[in-house]
Amino acid sequence: MLRRLAREESGIALVLALVTMAVLASLTTAVTIAVTVNHRSAGQSANADIAFSLAQLGLAYAEGKVYSSASTHTSAAISPTSFSQDGGTATYSSSVAADGITWTMTGTGLYRGVTRIIKATANVPSAITTTDPSVWNYLYADSTSGTCQTTISGSTVVNVPIVTRGDLCLVSSSKISGGANTQVIVGRNLTVSSSNGIGTVAAPLAKLVVNGTCNSVATGTGICDGTHSGIYASNVSTNLPFNLSLPAIDLAGVYASANPGPATGHDCQVGSGVPSPFFDSDHTLNNSVALVNLFPNSDYDCHVGANEIKWNHSTHALLVNGEFYFDGSATWNGGTEVDYTGQGTIYFTGRVETGGSFSLCGIASCTNAWNPDTNGLILIAGCWSNSTGSVLHSLATTGKYCVDYSGSNKVQVGTYCPTDYHITGSASNWGPVLANTLALGGSTSTLIPFHVMPPGTPQNSITTYLPATSPRGWNG
């Protein structure tokens, strides 16, 4: 019986079947798990790709914002900003480093829980502001109100460049000459009623720009082509080639900073010998000095460091180096010729007036060998007619010009006044003039422009923007 049972094989198939089924079930489970894992991995990879694409889109937005800001000269700072795209979210932002010019642009993509971040950098240089002395190359009038803001009268012959934002009127027998060395730029209307006019056939002006109407007694209204009697110019245009303006002046600021100067604690050194009062009488900006005594009958030498103003009454020699402020007006008459040396700017709260045969020369006898880059002096008149500056000297308000050069004097300085400038008689002005209005009635003037501006000269400014650099340092 035992041997028969040992040889019995019935039921073995069932065991084998069960074993086989278990093995197959295990294999199926393994395959299923592998497929599931692979599918999940593929899904994650796809999500990452989409998130990366969204990050790229965000970075593109950030770059666009930064470069747009650079071109319009506005701030490129962008706080994180998000928007929906293709079922995910794109975010863009930008920030600047401590150097103020290196901007980091960031794009972030989020899709189904997967986040990708991409960054790049670019330089957006800060604005560069520089001084612009170009207006000091001209006789310049700033006013655009009324008519004939610049008037040339009498037998005056002007052979220097002129720029007026308003009208230019030539009357009597006045004339503008100078040929190829002269340009006239008129922001509004040109009226030539003088018998001589502008330029000649043989020596036309280098450039004539008239932005308004052009009227001449010789040719009639509207004829301004540079080839007709009364108005001759090689180059005629109606488009203003540049935009000049009257620089702002800060009287209070210069009053406080000039050293030596009128402010408390900025007195001349002991023993300087200056007359009293000199810069001021009360250390207060109030136009208190009725007549500034810049040329007394005694010597003085006032200096602090390299800033020095020095007078020799025997030789009539003035040394000026630096910026100086006098709280009053200057009136210089008589037959004295003062020869100055150095580079300086002198501010006056009130007026500047010369008369008789007084001359202020940058070279002996005021010859055309004067080089203002060696000896250059700028006179600034604040034009106050009261103690607060609420009323300014002008022909309309006080019956006096703010700056008035008359008689037979010669002046080799640059001149600035915020109201009316006037020159008459046989006076000659060799330097540039910046004023609100110009009344030119003196003799022939030769403008010798300043290339090296003395310290303290009021100037305009130019702001330059360099383009942003291309993106670099990409990572993500």
TORKOL-4160 file (C-alpha; in steps of 0.2 Angstrom, whole numbers, padded with zeros to 4 digits, m for minus):
476
<pt num="1" X="0000" Y="0000" Z="0000"/>
<pt num="2" X="0014" Y="0012" Z="0005"/>
<pt num="3" X="0023" Y="0008" Z="m0011"/>
<pt num="4" X="0008" Y="0011" Z="m0022"/>
<pt num="5" X="0004" Y="0027" Z="m0014"/>
<pt num="6" X="0022" Y="0033" Z="m0017"/>
<pt num="7" X="0020" Y="0029" Z="m0035"/>
<pt num="8" X="0003" Y="0038" Z="m0036"/>
<pt num="9" X="0004" Y="0055" Z="m0047"/>
<pt num="10" X="m0013" Y="0061" Z="m0046"/>
<pt num="11" X="m0015" Y="0080" Z="m0040"/>
<pt num="12" X="0003" Y="0085" Z="m0045"/>
<pt num="13" X="m0004" Y="0095" Z="m0059"/>
<pt num="14" X="m0014" Y="0106" Z="m0047"/>
<pt num="15" X="0002" Y="0110" Z="m0038"/>
<pt num="16" X="0011" Y="0114" Z="m0053"/>
<pt num="17" X="m0003" Y="0125" Z="m0059"/>
<pt num="18" X="m0004" Y="0134" Z="m0043"/>
<pt num="19" X="0015" Y="0137" Z="m0043"/>
<pt num="20" X="0014" Y="0143" Z="m0061"/>
<pt num="21" X="0000" Y="0155" Z="m0057"/>
<pt num="22" X="0009" Y="0162" Z="m0042"/>
<pt num="23" X="0025" Y="0165" Z="m0053"/>
<pt num="24" X="0014" Y="0173" Z="m0067"/>
<pt num="25" X="0005" Y="0184" Z="m0054"/>
<pt num="26" X="0022" Y="0190" Z="m0047"/>
<pt num="27" X="0028" Y="0193" Z="m0065"/>
<pt num="28" X="0013" Y="0203" Z="m0069"/>
<pt num="29" X="0014" Y="0213" Z="m0053"/>
<pt num="30" X="0032" Y="0217" Z="m0057"/>
<pt num="31" X="0028" Y="0222" Z="m0075"/>
<pt num="32" X="0013" Y="0233" Z="m0069"/>
<pt num="33" X="0024" Y="0242" Z="m0056"/>
<pt num="34" X="0037" Y="0245" Z="m0069"/>
<pt num="35" X="0025" Y="0252" Z="m0082"/>
<pt num="36" X="0017" Y="0263" Z="m0069"/>
<pt num="37" X="0034" Y="0269" Z="m0063"/>
<pt num="38" X="0039" Y="0273" Z="m0081"/>
<pt num="39" X="0022" Y="0281" Z="m0085"/>
<pt num="40" X="0024" Y="0292" Z="m0069"/>
<pt num="41" X="0042" Y="0296" Z="m0074"/>
<pt num="42" X="0037" Y="0301" Z="m0091"/>
<pt num="43" X="0023" Y="0312" Z="m0084"/>
<pt num="44" X="0035" Y="0321" Z="m0072"/>
<pt num="45" X="0047" Y="0324" Z="m0087"/>
<pt num="46" X="0033" Y="0331" Z="m0097"/>
<pt num="47" X="0028" Y="0342" Z="m0083"/>
<pt num="48" X="0046" Y="0348" Z="m0081"/>
<pt num="49" X="0047" Y="0352" Z="m0099"/>
<pt num="50" X="0031" Y="0362" Z="m0098"/>
<pt num="51" X="0037" Y="0371" Z="m0082"/>
<pt num="52" X="0054" Y="0375" Z="m0091"/>
<pt num="53" X="0045" Y="0382" Z="m0106"/>
<pt num="54" X="0034" Y="0393" Z="m0094"/>
<pt num="55" X="0050" Y="0399" Z="m0085"/>
<pt num="56" X="0058" Y="0403" Z="m0102"/>
<pt num="57" X="0042" Y="0413" Z="m0106"/>
<pt num="58" X="0043" Y="0422" Z="m0089"/>
<pt num="59" X="0062" Y="0426" Z="m0093"/>
<pt num="60" X="0057" Y="0434" Z="m0110"/>
<pt num="61" X="0044" Y="0445" Z="m0101"/>
<pt num="62" X="0057" Y="0450" Z="m0088"/>
<pt num="63" X="0070" Y="0454" Z="m0102"/>
<pt num="64" X="0057" Y="0464" Z="m0112"/>
<pt num="65" X="0052" Y="0474" Z="m0097"/>
<pt num="66" X="0070" Y="0478" Z="m0092"/>
<pt num="67" X="0075" Y="0483" Z="m0110"/>
<pt num="68" X="0059" Y="0493" Z="m0112"/>
<pt num="69" X="0063" Y="0503" Z="m0096"/>
<pt num="70" X="0081" Y="0506" Z="m0102"/>
<pt num="71" X="0075" Y="0513" Z="m0118"/>
<pt num="72" X="0062" Y="0525" Z="m0110"/>
<pt num="73" X="0074" Y="0529" Z="m0096"/>
<pt num="74" X="0063" Y="0523" Z="m0082"/>
<pt num="75" X="0066" Y="0511" Z="m0068"/>
<pt num="76" X="0068" Y="0493" Z="m0073"/>
<pt num="77" X="0063" Y="0486" Z="m0056"/>
<pt num="78" X="0050" Y="0473" Z="m0057"/>
<pt num="79" X="0042" Y="0464" Z="m0042"/>
<pt num="80" X="0036" Y="0446" Z="m0046"/>
<pt num="81" X="0022" Y="0446" Z="m0058"/>
<pt num="82" X="0012" Y="0430" Z="m0063"/>
<pt num="83" X="0000" Y="0425" Z="m0077"/>
<pt num="84" X="m0008" Y="0409" Z="m0082"/>
<pt num="85" X="m0002" Y="0400" Z="m0097"/>
<pt num="86" X="m0007" Y="0383" Z="m0104"/>
<pt num="87" X="m0013" Y="0376" Z="m0088"/>
<pt num="88" X="0002" Y="0382" Z="m0078"/>
<pt num="89" X="0009" Y="0399" Z="m0071"/>
<pt num="90" X="0023" Y="0410" Z="m0078"/>
<pt num="91" X="0031" Y="0423" Z="m0066"/>
<pt num="92" X="0044" Y="0436" Z="m0071"/>
<pt num="93" X="0054" Y="0448" Z="m0060"/>
<pt num="94" X="0070" Y="0459" Z="m0060"/>
<pt num="95" X="0081" Y="0466" Z="m0047"/>
<pt num="96" X="0097" Y="0477" Z="m0047"/>
<pt num="97" X="0114" Y="0473" Z="m0038"/>
<pt num="98" X="0123" Y="0485" Z="m0026"/>
<pt num="99" X="0133" Y="0492" Z="m0041"/>
<pt num="100" X="0117" Y="0500" Z="m0048"/>
<pt num="101" X="0119" Y="0494" Z="m0065"/>
<pt num="102" X="0119" Y="0475" Z="m0065"/>
<pt num="103" X="0101" Y="0468" Z="m0067"/>
<pt num="104" X="0096" Y="0450" Z="m0064"/>
<pt num="105" X="0080" Y="0445" Z="m0074"/>
<pt num="106" X="0071" Y="0429" Z="m0067"/>
<pt num="107" X="0058" Y="0418" Z="m0075"/>
<pt num="108" X="0049" Y="0405" Z="m0065"/>
<pt num="109" X="0037" Y="0391" Z="m0072"/>
<pt num="110" X="0025" Y="0381" Z="m0062"/>
<pt num="111" X="0016" Y="0366" Z="m0069"/>
<pt num="112" X="0007" Y="0353" Z="m0060"/>
<pt num="113" X="0018" Y="0355" Z="m0045"/>
<pt num="114" X="0034" Y="0356" Z="m0055"/>
<pt num="115" X="0044" Y="0372" Z="m0053"/>
<pt num="116" X="0058" Y="0378" Z="m0065"/>
<pt num="117" X="0068" Y="0394" Z="m0063"/>
<pt num="118" X="0079" Y="0403" Z="m0076"/>
<pt num="119" X="0089" Y="0418" Z="m0073"/>
<pt num="120" X="0100" Y="0430" Z="m0084"/>
<pt num="121" X="0109" Y="0446" Z="m0081"/>
<pt num="122" X="0112" Y="0462" Z="m0091"/>
<pt num="123" X="0119" Y="0479" Z="m0088"/>
<pt num="124" X="0108" Y="0495" Z="m0088"/>
<pt num="125" X="0120" Y="0509" Z="m0086"/>
<pt num="126" X="0115" Y="0524" Z="m0075"/>
<pt num="127" X="0112" Y="0540" Z="m0083"/>
<pt num="128" X="0127" Y="0551" Z="m0086"/>
<pt num="129" X="0125" Y="0570" Z="m0083"/>
<pt num="130" X="0138" Y="0582" Z="m0090"/>
<pt num="131" X="0139" Y="0600" Z="m0091"/>
<pt num="132" X="0135" Y="0609" Z="m0108"/>
<pt num="133" X="0144" Y="0625" Z="m0110"/>
<pt num="134" X="0139" Y="0627" Z="m0129"/>
<pt num="135" X="0127" Y="0642" Z="m0125"/>
<pt num="136" X="0142" Y="0652" Z="m0121"/>
<pt num="137" X="0147" Y="0652" Z="m0139"/>
<pt num="138" X="0134" Y="0665" Z="m0144"/>
<pt num="139" X="0125" Y="0681" Z="m0140"/>
<pt num="140" X="0109" Y="0672" Z="m0133"/>
<pt num="141" X="0092" Y="0679" Z="m0129"/>
<pt num="142" X="0079" Y="0668" Z="m0120"/>
<pt num="143" X="0063" Y="0677" Z="m0121"/>
<pt num="144" X="0048" Y="0672" Z="m0132"/>
<pt num="145" X="0036" Y="0684" Z="m0125"/>
<pt num="146" X="0031" Y="0700" Z="m0134"/>
<pt num="147" X="0040" Y="0705" Z="m0150"/>
<pt num="148" X="0058" Y="0710" Z="m0155"/>
<pt num="149" X="0066" Y="0702" Z="m0140"/>
<pt num="150" X="0083" Y="0705" Z="m0149"/>
<pt num="151" X="0085" Y="0721" Z="m0157"/>
<pt num="152" X="0100" Y="0728" Z="m0167"/>
<pt num="153" X="0099" Y="0747" Z="m0169"/>
<pt num="154" X="0108" Y="0762" Z="m0175"/>
<pt num="155" X="0123" Y="0759" Z="m0185"/>
<pt num="156" X="0128" Y="0744" Z="m0176"/>
<pt num="157" X="0138" Y="0730" Z="m0185"/>
<pt num="158" X="0137" Y="0713" Z="m0177"/>
<pt num="159" X="0148" Y="0700" Z="m0184"/>
<pt num="160" X="0146" Y="0686" Z="m0171"/>
<pt num="161" X="0134" Y="0671" Z="m0169"/>
<pt num="162" X="0117" Y="0675" Z="m0162"/>
<pt num="163" X="0104" Y="0664" Z="m0156"/>
<pt num="164" X="0087" Y="0670" Z="m0150"/>
<pt num="165" X="0072" Y="0660" Z="m0145"/>
<pt num="166" X="0060" Y="0674" Z="m0149"/>
<pt num="167" X="0061" Y="0687" Z="m0163"/>
<pt num="168" X="0076" Y="0696" Z="m0171"/>
<pt num="169" X="0074" Y="0714" Z="m0177"/>
<pt num="170" X="0086" Y="0724" Z="m0187"/>
<pt num="171" X="0082" Y="0743" Z="m0188"/>
<pt num="172" X="0090" Y="0759" Z="m0194"/>
<pt num="173" X="0106" Y="0755" Z="m0203"/>
<pt num="174" X="0112" Y="0741" Z="m0192"/>
<pt num="175" X="0119" Y="0725" Z="m0200"/>
<pt num="176" X="0124" Y="0707" Z="m0197"/>
<pt num="177" X="0140" Y="0703" Z="m0206"/>
<pt num="178" X="0154" Y="0690" Z="m0203"/>
<pt num="179" X="0153" Y="0679" Z="m0218"/>
<pt num="180" X="0157" Y="0661" Z="m0215"/>
<pt num="181" X="0161" Y="0664" Z="m0196"/>
<pt num="182" X="0143" Y="0670" Z="m0192"/>
<pt num="183" X="0127" Y="0660" Z="m0190"/>
<pt num="184" X="0110" Y="0667" Z="m0185"/>
<pt num="185" X="0097" Y="0656" Z="m0177"/>
<pt num="186" X="0079" Y="0664" Z="m0174"/>
<pt num="187" X="0066" Y="0654" Z="m0164"/>
<pt num="188" X="0052" Y="0665" Z="m0170"/>
<pt num="189" X="0051" Y="0679" Z="m0183"/>
<pt num="190" X="0065" Y="0689" Z="m0192"/>
<pt num="191" X="0062" Y="0707" Z="m0197"/>
<pt num="192" X="0075" Y="0717" Z="m0207"/>
<pt num="193" X="0070" Y="0735" Z="m0209"/>
<pt num="194" X="0087" Y="0742" Z="m0209"/>
<pt num="195" X="0095" Y="0748" Z="m0224"/>
<pt num="196" X="0110" Y="0736" Z="m0223"/>
<pt num="197" X="0102" Y="0719" Z="m0218"/>
<pt num="198" X="0111" Y="0703" Z="m0216"/>
<pt num="199" X="0126" Y="0697" Z="m0225"/>
<pt num="200" X="0132" Y="0702" Z="m0243"/>
<pt num="201" X="0133" Y="0693" Z="m0260"/>
<pt num="202" X="0151" Y="0692" Z="m0258"/>
<pt num="203" X="0151" Y="0687" Z="m0239"/>
<pt num="204" X="0135" Y="0678" Z="m0235"/>
<pt num="205" X="0131" Y="0671" Z="m0218"/>
<pt num="206" X="0137" Y="0653" Z="m0215"/>
<pt num="207" X="0119" Y="0649" Z="m0208"/>
<pt num="208" X="0102" Y="0657" Z="m0206"/>
<pt num="209" X="0088" Y="0648" Z="m0197"/>
<pt num="210" X="0071" Y="0656" Z="m0195"/>
<pt num="211" X="0058" Y="0646" Z="m0187"/>
<pt num="212" X="0044" Y="0659" Z="m0190"/>
<pt num="213" X="0041" Y="0672" Z="m0203"/>
<pt num="214" X="0054" Y="0681" Z="m0213"/>
<pt num="215" X="0051" Y="0699" Z="m0217"/>
<pt num="216" X="0063" Y="0712" Z="m0226"/>
<pt num="217" X="0060" Y="0729" Z="m0232"/>
<pt num="218" X="0071" Y="0725" Z="m0247"/>
<pt num="219" X="0062" Y="0709" Z="m0252"/>
<pt num="220" X="0045" Y="0709" Z="m0244"/>
<pt num="221" X="0036" Y="0696" Z="m0233"/>
<pt num="222" X="0040" Y="0678" Z="m0233"/>
<pt num="223" X="0056" Y="0679" Z="m0244"/>
<pt num="224" X="0070" Y="0672" Z="m0234"/>
<pt num="225" X="0080" Y="0660" Z="m0246"/>
<pt num="226" X="0097" Y="0669" Z="m0243"/>
<pt num="227" X="0099" Y="0675" Z="m0261"/>
<pt num="228" X="0089" Y="0691" Z="m0261"/>
<pt num="229" X="0094" Y="0709" Z="m0256"/>
<pt num="230" X="0094" Y="0712" Z="m0238"/>
<pt num="231" X="0096" Y="0694" Z="m0232"/>
<pt num="232" X="0111" Y="0684" Z="m0239"/>
<pt num="233" X="0116" Y="0667" Z="m0232"/>
<pt num="234" X="0124" Y="0651" Z="m0239"/>
<pt num="235" X="0113" Y="0639" Z="m0229"/>
<pt num="236" X="0095" Y="0644" Z="m0225"/>
<pt num="237" X="0083" Y="0633" Z="m0215"/>
<pt num="238" X="0067" Y="0633" Z="m0204"/>
<pt num="239" X="0072" Y="0619" Z="m0193"/>
<pt num="240" X="0081" Y="0624" Z="m0177"/>
<pt num="241" X="0097" Y="0613" Z="m0176"/>
<pt num="242" X="0098" Y="0612" Z="m0157"/>
<pt num="243" X="0089" Y="0617" Z="m0141"/>
<pt num="244" X="0099" Y="0630" Z="m0131"/>
<pt num="245" X="0092" Y="0638" Z="m0115"/>
<pt num="246" X="0097" Y="0650" Z="m0102"/>
<pt num="247" X="0106" Y="0641" Z="m0088"/>
<pt num="248" X="0098" Y="0643" Z="m0070"/>
<pt num="249" X="0108" Y="0652" Z="m0057"/>
<pt num="250" X="0107" Y="0649" Z="m0038"/>
<pt num="251" X="0111" Y="0665" Z="m0030"/>
<pt num="252" X="0108" Y="0659" Z="m0013"/>
<pt num="253" X="0118" Y="0644" Z="m0015"/>
<pt num="254" X="0133" Y="0654" Z="m0022"/>
<pt num="255" X="0131" Y="0667" Z="m0008"/>
<pt num="256" X="0133" Y="0653" Z="0005"/>
<pt num="257" X="0147" Y="0643" Z="m0003"/>
<pt num="258" X="0158" Y="0657" Z="m0010"/>
<pt num="259" X="0174" Y="0657" Z="0000"/>
<pt num="260" X="0180" Y="0670" Z="0003"/>
<pt num="261" X="0163" Y="0677" Z="0002"/>
<pt num="262" X="0149" Y="0686" Z="0010"/>
<pt num="263" X="0143" Y="0671" Z="0021"/>
<pt num="264" X="0147" Y="0671" Z="0040"/>
<pt num="265" X="0164" Y="0663" Z="0042"/>
<pt num="266" X="0170" Y="0666" Z="0024"/>
<pt num="267" X="0178" Y="0683" Z="0027"/>
<pt num="268" X="0195" Y="0688" Z="0019"/>
<pt num="269" X="0210" Y="0683" Z="0029"/>
<pt num="270" X="0216" Y="0696" Z="0041"/>
<pt num="271" X="0226" Y="0710" Z="0033"/>
<pt num="272" X="0219" Y="0707" Z="0016"/>
<pt num="273" X="0216" Y="0726" Z="0014"/>
<pt num="274" X="0199" Y="0725" Z="0006"/>
<pt num="275" X="0188" Y="0740" Z="0008"/>
<pt num="276" X="0172" Y="0740" Z="0019"/>
<pt num="277" X="0160" Y="0735" Z="0014"/>
<pt num="278" X="0167" Y="0722" Z="0002"/>
<pt num="279" X="0157" Y="0706" Z="m0001"/>
<pt num="280" X="0143" Y="0711" Z="0010"/>
<pt num="281" X="0138" Y="0723" Z="0025"/>
<pt num="282" X="0128" Y="0711" Z="0035"/>
<pt num="283" X="0131" Y="0693" Z="0030"/>
<pt num="284" X="0113" Y="0692" Z="0024"/>
<pt num="285" X="0108" Y="0690" Z="0006"/>
<pt num="286" X="0097" Y="0706" Z="0004"/>
<pt num="287" X="0106" Y="0717" Z="m0010"/>
<pt num="288" X="0113" Y="0728" Z="0004"/>
<pt num="289" X="0128" Y="0735" Z="m0004"/>
<pt num="290" X="0123" Y="0750" Z="m0015"/>
<pt num="291" X="0139" Y="0751" Z="m0024"/>
<pt num="292" X="0152" Y="0737" Z="m0024"/>
<pt num="293" X="0169" Y="0745" Z="m0023"/>
<pt num="294" X="0179" Y="0732" Z="m0033"/>
<pt num="295" X="0193" Y="0745" Z="m0039"/>
<pt num="296" X="0197" Y="0756" Z="m0024"/>
<pt num="297" X="0212" Y="0768" Z="m0023"/>
<pt num="298" X="0222" Y="0755" Z="m0012"/>
<pt num="299" X="0228" Y="0738" Z="m0015"/>
<pt num="300" X="0220" Y="0722" Z="m0008"/>
<pt num="301" X="0223" Y="0703" Z="m0008"/>
<pt num="302" X="0209" Y="0692" Z="m0002"/>
<pt num="303" X="0211" Y="0673" Z="m0004"/>
<pt num="304" X="0207" Y="0657" Z="0004"/>
<pt num="305" X="0217" Y="0643" Z="m0003"/>
<pt num="306" X="0218" Y="0644" Z="m0022"/>
<pt num="307" X="0203" Y="0656" Z="m0022"/>
<pt num="308" X="0209" Y="0673" Z="m0024"/>
<pt num="309" X="0204" Y="0691" Z="m0029"/>
<pt num="310" X="0218" Y="0704" Z="m0029"/>
<pt num="311" X="0219" Y="0722" Z="m0035"/>
<pt num="312" X="0234" Y="0733" Z="m0038"/>
<pt num="313" X="0227" Y="0751" Z="m0039"/>
<pt num="314" X="0244" Y="0758" Z="m0046"/>
<pt num="315" X="0244" Y="0746" Z="m0062"/>
<pt num="316" X="0225" Y="0744" Z="m0062"/>
<pt num="317" X="0228" Y="0725" Z="m0062"/>
<pt num="318" X="0215" Y="0713" Z="m0056"/>
<pt num="319" X="0218" Y="0695" Z="m0052"/>
<pt num="320" X="0203" Y="0683" Z="m0051"/>
<pt num="321" X="0204" Y="0665" Z="m0048"/>
<pt num="322" X="0188" Y="0656" Z="m0042"/>
<pt num="323" X="0170" Y="0661" Z="m0038"/>
<pt num="324" X="0165" Y="0676" Z="m0029"/>
<pt num="325" X="0149" Y="0684" Z="m0023"/>
<pt num="326" X="0145" Y="0703" Z="m0020"/>
<pt num="327" X="0128" Y="0707" Z="m0012"/>
<pt num="328" X="0125" Y="0723" Z="m0022"/>
<pt num="329" X="0127" Y="0732" Z="m0039"/>
<pt num="330" X="0143" Y="0737" Z="m0049"/>
<pt num="331" X="0144" Y="0754" Z="m0058"/>
<pt num="332" X="0161" Y="0757" Z="m0066"/>
<pt num="333" X="0164" Y="0774" Z="m0075"/>
<pt num="334" X="0178" Y="0785" Z="m0080"/>
<pt num="335" X="0193" Y="0783" Z="m0091"/>
<pt num="336" X="0201" Y="0768" Z="m0082"/>
<pt num="337" X="0207" Y="0752" Z="m0091"/>
<pt num="338" X="0207" Y="0737" Z="m0079"/>
<pt num="339" X="0217" Y="0722" Z="m0085"/>
<pt num="340" X="0213" Y="0706" Z="m0077"/>
<pt num="341" X="0221" Y="0689" Z="m0076"/>
<pt num="342" X="0216" Y="0672" Z="m0070"/>
<pt num="343" X="0200" Y="0662" Z="m0072"/>
<pt num="344" X="0185" Y="0667" Z="m0062"/>
<pt num="345" X="0166" Y="0671" Z="m0060"/>
<pt num="346" X="0159" Y="0686" Z="m0051"/>
<pt num="347" X="0141" Y="0686" Z="m0045"/>
<pt num="348" X="0132" Y="0702" Z="m0041"/>
<pt num="349" X="0115" Y="0702" Z="m0033"/>
<pt num="350" X="0110" Y="0718" Z="m0042"/>
<pt num="351" X="0115" Y="0727" Z="m0058"/>
<pt num="352" X="0131" Y="0729" Z="m0068"/>
<pt num="353" X="0134" Y="0745" Z="m0077"/>
<pt num="354" X="0149" Y="0754" Z="m0086"/>
<pt num="355" X="0150" Y="0771" Z="m0093"/>
<pt num="356" X="0163" Y="0783" Z="m0100"/>
<pt num="357" X="0178" Y="0775" Z="m0107"/>
<pt num="358" X="0180" Y="0762" Z="m0094"/>
<pt num="359" X="0187" Y="0746" Z="m0100"/>
<pt num="360" X="0188" Y="0729" Z="m0093"/>
<pt num="361" X="0201" Y="0719" Z="m0103"/>
<pt num="362" X="0208" Y="0701" Z="m0103"/>
<pt num="363" X="0223" Y="0708" Z="m0112"/>
<pt num="364" X="0231" Y="0725" Z="m0113"/>
<pt num="365" X="0221" Y="0737" Z="m0123"/>
<pt num="366" X="0208" Y="0724" Z="m0126"/>
<pt num="367" X="0215" Y="0718" Z="m0143"/>
<pt num="368" X="0209" Y="0704" Z="m0152"/>
<pt num="369" X="0223" Y="0693" Z="m0146"/>
<pt num="370" X="0213" Y="0690" Z="m0130"/>
<pt num="371" X="0212" Y="0672" Z="m0126"/>
<pt num="372" X="0198" Y="0669" Z="m0113"/>
<pt num="373" X="0205" Y="0651" Z="m0110"/>
<pt num="374" X="0220" Y="0659" Z="m0102"/>
<pt num="375" X="0211" Y="0675" Z="m0094"/>
<pt num="376" X="0193" Y="0672" Z="m0093"/>
<pt num="377" X="0180" Y="0682" Z="m0082"/>
<pt num="378" X="0161" Y="0679" Z="m0081"/>
<pt num="379" X="0150" Y="0693" Z="m0074"/>
<pt num="380" X="0134" Y="0687" Z="m0067"/>
<pt num="381" X="0120" Y="0700" Z="m0063"/>
<pt num="382" X="0106" Y="0694" Z="m0052"/>
<pt num="383" X="0096" Y="0709" Z="m0057"/>
<pt num="384" X="0088" Y="0712" Z="m0039"/>
<pt num="385" X="0080" Y="0729" Z="m0037"/>
<pt num="386" X="0074" Y="0726" Z="m0020"/>
<pt num="387" X="0081" Y="0716" Z="m0005"/>
<pt num="388" X="0071" Y="0700" Z="m0009"/>
<pt num="389" X="0072" Y="0698" Z="m0027"/>
<pt num="390" X="0054" Y="0699" Z="m0029"/>
<pt num="391" X="0056" Y="0714" Z="m0041"/>
<pt num="392" X="0070" Y="0713" Z="m0054"/>
<pt num="393" X="0079" Y="0726" Z="m0064"/>
<pt num="394" X="0072" Y="0728" Z="m0082"/>
<pt num="395" X="0068" Y="0742" Z="m0093"/>
<pt num="396" X="0049" Y="0738" Z="m0090"/>
<pt num="397" X="0049" Y="0737" Z="m0071"/>
<pt num="398" X="0062" Y="0750" Z="m0066"/>
<pt num="399" X="0067" Y="0759" Z="m0082"/>
<pt num="400" X="0085" Y="0752" Z="m0080"/>
<pt num="401" X="0093" Y="0738" Z="m0090"/>
<pt num="402" X="0100" Y="0724" Z="m0079"/>
<pt num="403" X="0117" Y="0725" Z="m0088"/>
<pt num="404" X="0121" Y="0741" Z="m0097"/>
<pt num="405" X="0137" Y="0744" Z="m0106"/>
<pt num="406" X="0138" Y="0762" Z="m0113"/>
<pt num="407" X="0150" Y="0776" Z="m0118"/>
<pt num="408" X="0166" Y="0771" Z="m0127"/>
<pt num="409" X="0171" Y="0757" Z="m0115"/>
<pt num="410" X="0177" Y="0740" Z="m0121"/>
<pt num="411" X="0173" Y="0724" Z="m0111"/>
<pt num="412" X="0181" Y="0707" Z="m0113"/>
<pt num="413" X="0171" Y="0696" Z="m0102"/>
<pt num="414" X="0156" Y="0684" Z="m0103"/>
<pt num="415" X="0140" Y="0692" Z="m0097"/>
<pt num="416" X="0124" Y="0684" Z="m0089"/>
<pt num="417" X="0108" Y="0692" Z="m0084"/>
<pt num="418" X="0091" Y="0685" Z="m0082"/>
<pt num="419" X="0082" Y="0701" Z="m0089"/>
<pt num="420" X="0088" Y="0714" Z="m0101"/>
<pt num="421" X="0105" Y="0717" Z="m0108"/>
<pt num="422" X="0110" Y="0733" Z="m0117"/>
<pt num="423" X="0125" Y="0740" Z="m0126"/>
<pt num="424" X="0125" Y="0757" Z="m0134"/>
<pt num="425" X="0136" Y="0771" Z="m0139"/>
<pt num="426" X="0153" Y="0766" Z="m0146"/>
<pt num="427" X="0155" Y="0752" Z="m0133"/>
<pt num="428" X="0162" Y="0735" Z="m0138"/>
<pt num="429" X="0158" Y="0718" Z="m0131"/>
<pt num="430" X="0171" Y="0705" Z="m0135"/>
<pt num="431" X="0163" Y="0691" Z="m0125"/>
<pt num="432" X="0147" Y="0680" Z="m0125"/>
<pt num="433" X="0131" Y="0686" Z="m0118"/>
<pt num="434" X="0117" Y="0676" Z="m0110"/>
<pt num="435" X="0101" Y="0686" Z="m0106"/>
<pt num="436" X="0082" Y="0686" Z="m0107"/>
<pt num="437" X="0082" Y="0700" Z="m0120"/>
<pt num="438" X="0096" Y="0709" Z="m0130"/>
<pt num="439" X="0097" Y="0727" Z="m0136"/>
<pt num="440" X="0112" Y="0729" Z="m0146"/>
<pt num="441" X="0117" Y="0747" Z="m0151"/>
<pt num="442" X="0135" Y="0748" Z="m0148"/>
<pt num="443" X="0149" Y="0747" Z="m0161"/>
<pt num="444" X="0157" Y="0732" Z="m0170"/>
<pt num="445" X="0159" Y="0717" Z="m0159"/>
<pt num="446" X="0170" Y="0702" Z="m0161"/>
<pt num="447" X="0164" Y="0687" Z="m0151"/>
<pt num="448" X="0178" Y="0676" Z="m0144"/>
<pt num="449" X="0170" Y="0661" Z="m0136"/>
<pt num="450" X="0175" Y="0653" Z="m0120"/>
<pt num="451" X="0181" Y="0635" Z="m0122"/>
<pt num="452" X="0187" Y="0633" Z="m0104"/>
<pt num="453" X="0174" Y="0639" Z="m0092"/>
<pt num="454" X="0179" Y="0648" Z="m0077"/>
<pt num="455" X="0174" Y="0640" Z="m0060"/>
<pt num="456" X="0157" Y="0645" Z="m0055"/>
<pt num="457" X="0150" Y="0648" Z="m0073"/>
<pt num="458" X="0132" Y="0644" Z="m0074"/>
<pt num="459" X="0130" Y="0630" Z="m0087"/>
<pt num="460" X="0116" Y="0619" Z="m0094"/>
<pt num="461" X="0118" Y="0600" Z="m0092"/>
<pt num="462" X="0116" Y="0585" Z="m0104"/>
<pt num="463" X="0110" Y="0568" Z="m0099"/>
<pt num="464" X="0117" Y="0553" Z="m0109"/>
<pt num="465" X="0109" Y="0536" Z="m0108"/>
<pt num="466" X="0120" Y="0521" Z="m0114"/>
<pt num="467" X="0111" Y="0506" Z="m0121"/>
<pt num="468" X="0108" Y="0491" Z="m0110"/>
<pt num="469" X="0120" Y="0476" Z="m0114"/>
<pt num="470" X="0114" Y="0460" Z="m0121"/>
<pt num="471" X="0108" Y="0446" Z="m0108"/>
<pt num="472" X="0122" Y="0435" Z="m0102"/>
<pt num="473" X="0125" Y="0423" Z="m0088"/>
<pt num="474" X="0110" Y="0412" Z="m0092"/>
<pt num="475" X="0107" Y="0398" Z="m0080"/>
<pt num="476" X="0092" Y="0387" Z="m0075"/>
